């Protein structure tokens, strides 16, 4: 049977060794054979299976021009902060969440990513051969057949809290940092936590943090939307994913906000910001 949100929250709390706060739901799960001695039973794990993340797709094809001069010879995802690259932190968070399949869409300086395969055997590379003349929608297009209960991640995020990447997700969601006002891309959210719009600049909104989970239903919408843009719209491949899927198609699937903070994850947009965070670059 399909489980409710309350049952899902209780089962995943038990799975992660956390306390179950809802005693009524806990009792219900125990009586139904989903929970025993504060741990999910085999039946409970089977009930969680439809919500398990099956893959992660990393967007790593871009030029990273905002971090010049560092990105002249090194792709931005491979820039190290405190001794470890952006993308390695994200990959390791996915592996800790037992995500079995990891795909990295590469383009600019693609050969620089090869050592990652030696360190993380689960990786499969997908090439965006138009990296210098296309938008993020085309990188997603190149990886469309890999989407099935999938995390989509920008590869140049500084992840402080690896627990943001979850093994189980009840429905499609996007990370966001609540903010009063911004000029950056952000999410508009209704009172129920559902994302209703994505736009550059807003008030009383959530900063777009570049980590979105697509469940099976939203993967179907994603695939249809991306194919329509790339295959049917002149120069559609130059669009950004935020325009093609988030701004124009949010009414077609349910995407909820997962609130986080800048102590969990941040995007570094300039060399000056990098120097401010990692003083080893301030020389």
C-alpha positions, 0 to 999 in steps of 0.5 A: 500500500502507499503510505501517508506523509506522516507514515513516511516521516516516521519511517524515515526518522526510524531509518535514520535512528531519530526519534518519532515524535508522532506517537499515534503514527508510530503505534499505527506503523507498529500495528501494521508491521512496518515498525518494530523496536523503533526500526523499519521492518522488511515490510517497512523498507518495502513501503519506502522503496518507491521513495528511494532516490535511484540516481543523481545527475550533475551539471558540470559542463559550463565554462565557470567564467565567474571564477576566472582566472582559476577556471582558465585551466580547471573546471569550476566544479573541480576548484578546491575549497578547504582542500576538497573540490565542490563536486567531490563533496556532493558526490560523497554526500550522494554515496553516503545516501546510498544513491547507486548511479551518478552521472556527470554531464561534462563539456569544458575541459572534460578530460580534467574530470577523468580522475574522479572515475578512478576515485568513484567507480560509480560515476558515468560521464555524459558529454555536452558537446555544445557546452560553449553555446548552449544553456543548462537545458541542453545538458539535461537533455543529454542525460534525460534517459537517466532520470527516474527518482533523480537528484539534479545538482549543480556541481559548483555548490559548496556543501557544508551539510551532506545530510541535505542529500536524502536516500528517501524523498516523499515528493519532488523538492528543491532546496532554498534559503529563505530571504527577504529580498534578492536579485538572484534566481529564487522560488516563490512558495505558497502557504502549503510549501508548494513552489509556484514560480521561479524567477530572477529577483523577488521578495519574501522568497527562497534563494535557488540553491541548485539541488532539485529532486524529481520523483517519477511523476515530475521526471515525466514532466521534465522529460517532456518539457526539455524535449519540447524546448530543445527539439521544437523551439528555435535555439531552444538549447540555449535556454536555461533549465530555470526558464524551460522547466521551473518557470514555465511548467511548475503548474504541471507537477508538484514541487515543494520547498526544502528549507536550508540555510547558508550554513548547509550549502552556498554557491560561490559566484566570484573569485572575491567570494572564494577568497573570503571563504578560503583564505588560502586563495587570498595571496 
